[in-house]
């Protein structure tokens, strides 16, 4: 009798829990990133400030970037945006898929959002491209995001995964942004 009661209780709990659901995220294409963004800026991270949200439920980081070039949107000297996660008050919050910034990082950021809310990178890390120099003083390259927006398999050495020249990348953003 006891075994039957436990089995019935387990069955009721499984039914009450409802169906299991999953989430699939499709990466945005380059065209979608440009179209959805209100601003696309290339710059260097000047400041990273983590703080508790107003409801004290989580931590978010405010990122200030010295703008070197505005590919889309109004040209300004600095851009400030927020990303979920960070370290504040002796606590660390890590959000999967959220970009992490350090002072001095050179990035291209696709931003979305309307006032009074602070802008956020589109698709978290999908809207953040890192800028690197392979050789000191050499040409600057934009490194693709870790998640491929191309259909099919991600293949090592694929041309679609190769770093692109910052100048070409900026020209592509401007061209697509002008069409919108």
Legacy VTK file of the C-alpha trace (Angstrom):
# vtk DataFile Version 3.0
C-alpha trace
ASCII
DATASET POLYDATA
POINTS 180 float
0.000 0.000 0.000
2.805 2.367 0.884
4.563 1.669 -2.429
1.314 2.442 -4.310
0.934 5.756 -2.444
4.474 6.811 -3.298
3.977 5.835 -6.951
0.721 7.824 -7.138
2.372 10.840 -5.502
5.258 10.670 -7.970
2.821 10.468 -10.906
0.854 13.480 -9.640
4.053 15.510 -9.238
5.204 14.648 -12.758
1.855 15.677 -14.263
1.723 18.881 -12.201
5.237 19.833 -13.282
4.061 20.159 -16.896
5.953 19.354 -20.050
9.697 19.856 -20.183
10.628 22.672 -22.523
13.862 23.622 -24.178
15.186 26.794 -25.706
17.002 27.092 -28.984
18.769 30.325 -29.840
19.558 31.044 -33.459
22.454 33.441 -33.900
21.701 36.690 -35.670
23.184 37.225 -39.106
25.445 40.189 -39.743
22.604 41.908 -41.648
20.243 41.387 -38.684
22.784 42.789 -36.236
23.147 45.967 -38.296
19.396 46.300 -38.889
18.425 45.760 -35.223
21.067 48.075 -33.762
20.478 51.742 -32.985
24.235 52.319 -32.778
27.372 50.458 -33.818
30.563 51.787 -32.268
34.235 50.883 -32.439
36.129 51.878 -29.335
38.301 51.089 -26.373
36.878 50.161 -22.971
37.643 52.943 -20.497
35.661 51.782 -17.459
33.810 48.732 -16.125
31.569 49.259 -13.079
29.564 46.371 -11.635
26.596 47.143 -9.378
23.531 45.542 -7.883
20.315 46.191 -9.799
17.747 48.443 -8.095
15.743 45.415 -6.895
18.971 43.825 -5.505
18.223 40.551 -7.312
21.272 40.452 -9.580
24.396 42.293 -10.681
24.946 44.131 -13.947
28.009 45.887 -15.315
28.090 49.344 -16.831
30.679 49.593 -19.605
32.062 52.925 -20.846
33.835 52.929 -24.200
35.883 55.763 -25.707
34.449 55.833 -29.226
37.074 55.733 -31.960
34.517 55.481 -34.775
30.721 55.401 -34.975
29.642 53.116 -37.816
25.935 53.650 -37.187
24.032 56.132 -35.028
25.050 59.501 -33.623
28.759 60.216 -33.310
29.739 60.699 -29.655
32.982 60.722 -27.677
31.858 57.922 -25.359
29.249 55.187 -25.297
27.913 53.599 -22.114
25.912 50.380 -22.039
25.080 47.574 -19.624
25.605 43.823 -19.662
24.286 41.295 -17.166
26.711 39.881 -14.625
29.800 41.112 -12.838
31.340 41.329 -9.385
29.941 43.608 -6.666
29.708 43.468 -2.898
31.768 40.301 -2.631
29.452 38.428 -5.012
30.055 37.302 -8.585
27.255 36.732 -11.084
28.132 34.883 -14.278
25.541 34.933 -17.062
26.104 32.372 -19.832
26.452 34.129 -23.178
27.098 37.554 -21.648
30.296 39.288 -22.763
32.960 40.151 -20.212
34.944 43.361 -20.640
38.248 44.604 -19.231
39.670 48.118 -19.302
41.708 48.487 -22.491
39.730 45.996 -24.594
39.185 47.213 -28.160
35.747 46.227 -29.449
33.009 46.839 -31.978
29.615 46.771 -30.235
26.159 46.545 -31.822
23.823 48.324 -29.379
20.040 48.245 -29.026
17.655 49.966 -26.649
15.723 53.166 -26.248
15.834 55.826 -23.545
15.340 55.872 -20.632
16.802 52.339 -20.530
20.528 51.915 -21.002
21.531 50.311 -24.317
22.640 46.670 -24.364
24.642 44.662 -26.891
22.330 42.803 -29.259
22.260 39.110 -28.425
24.753 39.574 -25.584
28.081 38.253 -26.943
26.711 38.035 -30.498
26.727 41.840 -30.649
30.347 42.195 -29.486
33.321 41.770 -31.813
36.888 41.914 -30.501
39.508 43.959 -32.371
43.096 42.671 -32.400
46.472 43.359 -33.977
48.252 40.177 -35.036
51.546 42.034 -35.147
52.375 45.249 -33.261
51.601 48.188 -35.506
50.011 45.859 -38.063
46.504 46.113 -39.463
43.620 45.804 -37.008
41.399 42.774 -37.453
37.875 42.058 -36.248
37.569 38.582 -34.771
34.252 36.813 -35.441
32.060 35.870 -32.499
32.455 32.307 -31.197
28.966 31.389 -32.438
28.665 31.077 -36.189
25.743 32.826 -37.851
26.296 30.802 -40.995
24.033 27.807 -41.640
25.600 24.372 -41.522
28.620 23.087 -39.694
31.305 25.326 -38.237
34.529 24.196 -39.859
38.047 25.024 -38.772
39.729 27.237 -41.343
36.458 28.292 -42.997
36.684 31.644 -44.804
33.478 32.760 -43.035
35.276 32.356 -39.664
38.431 34.268 -40.657
39.221 37.621 -39.015
38.333 40.601 -41.197
40.064 43.923 -41.622
38.593 46.590 -39.337
38.326 48.984 -42.302
36.364 46.451 -44.384
34.183 45.527 -41.403
33.332 49.195 -40.753
32.575 49.803 -44.434
30.241 46.780 -44.459
28.369 48.085 -41.390
28.039 51.557 -42.905
26.802 50.149 -46.230
24.170 47.947 -44.565
23.196 50.726 -42.132
22.654 53.174 -44.995
20.159 50.765 -46.587
17.928 50.860 -43.496
LINES 1 181
180 0 1 2 3 4 5 6 7 8 9 10 11 12 13 14 15 16 17 18 19 20 21 22 23 24 25 26 27 28 29 30 31 32 33 34 35 36 37 38 39 40 41 42 43 44 45 46 47 48 49 50 51 52 53 54 55 56 57 58 59 60 61 62 63 64 65 66 67 68 69 70 71 72 73 74 75 76 77 78 79 80 81 82 83 84 85 86 87 88 89 90 91 92 93 94 95 96 97 98 99 100 101 102 103 104 105 106 107 108 109 110 111 112 113 114 115 116 117 118 119 120 121 122 123 124 125 126 127 128 129 130 131 132 133 134 135 136 137 138 139 140 141 142 143 144 145 146 147 148 149 150 151 152 153 154 155 156 157 158 159 160 161 162 163 164 165 166 167 168 169 170 171 172 173 174 175 176 177 178 179
